[in-house]
Amino acid sequence: MAPKTARARRLGIALRTHREAAGLTLEAAADEINSTRSTLSRYENAQTLVSPATVRALLTSYGVDPADIAAAVQLAKDARKPGWWVSYSYLLDQRTIDFIALEAEATGIANFEPSVVPGLLQTADYIRGVMRGGPHTLTDEQVEQRVQLRLDRQQRLSGAEPPILDAIIDEGALLRPVGDRSVMSGQLQHLLKVAELPNVTVQVIPLAAGYHRGTRGSLHILEFADPEDPIIASVETVAGQMVLDRPGDLRTCAKIMEHLRTVALSPAASRDQLLRLLNER
């Protein structure tokens, strides 16, 4: 199954929008290209990559303007280009591949973590500690492969066109030892350093805040440059990562993230808290 990238999602939305504007059902539209309702539904939901030729045939049958057809065909070509994460696909489940593909195109990332330092801000030694304490028994080689994958994900933060990252961390995650004392000290120092990047904001929710709406699990919200790309959210469950894109779910997630920002210390106060935690080690 192909990863559900932002480009693939945008193309699926365009196909559905043009079909509905033409007044065609899935069945009628599929008949136009000798396909099936289920196949066309997978195209529109970005569950299956659609070829540029099929895009052209579909939109031509819908009577779409040639300029719009050309734009959609180009989008179909772009959606088929492999991302940097393809070489790691054998390590990952489909949900994680989908999330990394979306994250790689996001221009804004908001992330709350209650139990660990956010993955995009973890040091190599911290990642090793997390991987060795995970639910699967991994060989040293498998651990190092996953360390490199996560470090590669982090490259965008200091790249040419970095995303805006708002990271909110529960203090409990900073107090929980991962690895030995030097690993945690290095991780806290790294958080202080990365928080100086103009595109990165780090906030800490103090234990004194008590129970809050984020204590149930991690939350990601991704935003994209194209206004036609709706935001998506991702939550961590015992069954793995779950990507959410239904409007109701997105509104709930956005409200929770806003609540967490208000519960968290300011970026300046968070820096002071990180310094205190580092000095106490």
N, C-alpha and C positions, 0 to 999 in steps of 0.2 A: 504494500500500500504506500502511495506517495505521501510525503509530509504535507500537512495542510498549512502552507505558507500564506503570508499576507497577500501575495500576488494571486495565489490560487483562490483564496477566499474572495478577493475583489472580482476576479473573473467569473466565479460562480454567481455572485450577486448580479453582475452585468447580464449574464445569460438569463437568469430568472426575470430580471426587470424587463428586458427586451421581449421575452416570451409573453409575459403578462400584458405588456403594452400592445402586443399583437393579438391579444385575446385568445391565445391558444392554451389548451390544457397540456400537461406533460405527455399524455398519450398522443394527442394530435401533433405536437411538435416532434416527438420521437418518430412518428410515422413519416414525417418530411424527410428524414435522413435514414430511413430504414433501420431504426434503432429501437430500443425498448424504453418504457417508462422508467424502470429502475436504473438503467444506465444514465439517462438524462438527469434523473434526480441526483445521482452520485456526482455528476458534473457540477450541478448547481450548488451542491453542498460541499464541494471541494474534497470529496472523498476519493475521487479518481481524476488524474490529470487528463485534460481534454486536448487533443491535438489541434494545432493551428488550422488544419484543413477542416476539421469538424466544426470549429468555431466559425469559420468563414461560411460553411454550408448552412449552419443553423441560423446565423444572423441574416444571411441572404434570404433564407426562406421566411424570416420575420419581417422582411422589407426594411431593414435598418439602413441608415445613411452610410455610404461608402467610407466616410472618414471615421465613423464610429466602429465600423467593421475592421478597418485597418488598425485602429488603436487596440481593439480586443484581440486581434490576431497577434500583435506584438506582445501583448500581455501574456498570451498563451505561450509564446516562445520564451519569454523571460521566466515564466513559472516553471519551465522545464529545465532551466539551468541549475546544475547541482550546487549546493551550498558547501561551505568549508567543512560542515559537520558530517557530510556524507561518509567520509572515511571512518567515522566512528559509529556508523549506524549498527554495525554488528554487536556493539556493546549495549545498545539501548532498546527499551520497549517502544512501541509505536507512540504512546502518549508522550513520552519524553522527547522523542524525535520531533513530534508536532510542536511541542512547546519551544524547543531550541530553535526550530525553523522560524517560529513567530518572533521569538526574542531577538533573533539576528536582524530582523527588519524593523523592530520597534524604535521609535524616536523618543518615547517616554516610558520609563519602567518604575513602577512603585512596588515595593516589596516589604512585607512585614514577616518577620521570623520570630516565633516565640521560644524556640529551643536551641537554635544554632545560629551562627553568624551567616548572613546571606551569602549564597554561593558565589555571587559576583565579587564579593569582598573577602573571600577566604584566602589565606596563604597556602602555599603548597603543603607545608607540614600539617596545617589544620585540616586540609582536605584528606590527607593520608589518615589522620586520626578518625575522621568521620567515616571514611570508607572501611576502615578496619573494624569499626563498631557498628556497621550497618547490618541489615538482616541477612546478607549473603556472605558466605565464606569465600573470600577472594584470594588468589595467589598474589605474590608481590608484583608480578607483571601486570595482572589485571588492575591492581590498585594504581600502579603508575600510569596505565592507559587512561584511567578515569581522572587522575590528577591532571594529566595533560589536556584532556578534553575540557575540564573546568577552567584551566588557565587560558585555553584558547577562547573560551566564551568571554573571558574578562578583557581580552585585547581591545574590544570596541570602546571600553571606557576611556582609554587614552588615545584612541585613533583619530583619524582626520575629521570625521563627522560623528562624534560620540553621542549616545543617547543621554537624556536627562535621567538620572537615577535618584530616586528618593527611597532611601533605605531606613526602615524603622525596625529596631531590634529591642526585644524585651530584655531587661537587665538579667533575667534568669539565664539567658543564653550566654551572657558574658561571664557569669559566675560558674557555669558548668564546665569543668575541666575537660578539654579534648587534647589528648597527648599529655606531655609533661609540662612543668612550669614554664620552661623556655618557649614552648609552642604557644601557650596562651599569651605570654608577654609579647612575643613576636606578632601575634594576631592583633592584640590591642594597639601596638605601635603602627601596624599596617592600617588599621581603621582610622587612626589619627592622621596618617599621611594621606590616605585616599580621600578623606573628607575635605582636604584642601583643594581638590580638583574643582574647577568652576561648575562642572556638570553633575557633581555628586553632593547629596545632602544626607548626613547621617543623624538620626535621632534615636534616643534611647527612652524606652518607657521604664521608669523606675519601679522597683518592687513596691514602693510606697503607694503606687497608683492602685494597688489591689487588683481585684478581678476586673477584667475589661473584655470588650467584645472580640478581642483577638486571641484570647487564651485557648481557643479551641483548635487553632492550627494556622499554618502559614498561608499567606495570600499574596498573589502577584496580580498586578493590573498592567496591561500593555497598551500603549497608544501608538498610532501610526501617523505618518506624515500626510498621507492621502485622506482627505475628509470622507471619502467613500468607504474607508476601512474602519468599521466599528471597533471600539476597544474590545479586548477580550480579558478574561480573568482566569486565574488558575489557582486551585486550592490543593493542598496535600491531604490525602486520605490514607488510611491503612492499606488501601488497595493500590496506592500510587497516585500520580499526579492526574488531576481531572481538569480539563479545559472547559470553561463556561463561556457561552456566547449568546444566551437568551437574554433579551432585554430586562426581564424581571430579575434574573440572577445578577446581571451586571449592575443594576441599580442598587441591589442589596450590598454587593461587594464594594461599590464606590462609597456608600454610606459608612460601611465599616472602616474603610481606609481613612476616610475623613475623620471619623471618631478617633482612630488611633493617632492621627496627627495631633489632635487636640489633647489627648492624654499624655503624649510624649513630651519630654523636655525639649526646649528650643535647640537648634543646632549648636549654639554657643554653650548652653548649659550641658548639652550632651557631650561636647568636647571636654568640658571640665569633669564630667562624670567618668569618661574614659580615662582621663589622666589620673583620677583618684584610684580607679580600679587597677591601673597599671602600677601605681606607686605602692599599692597595698600588697603586691605580689612579692 
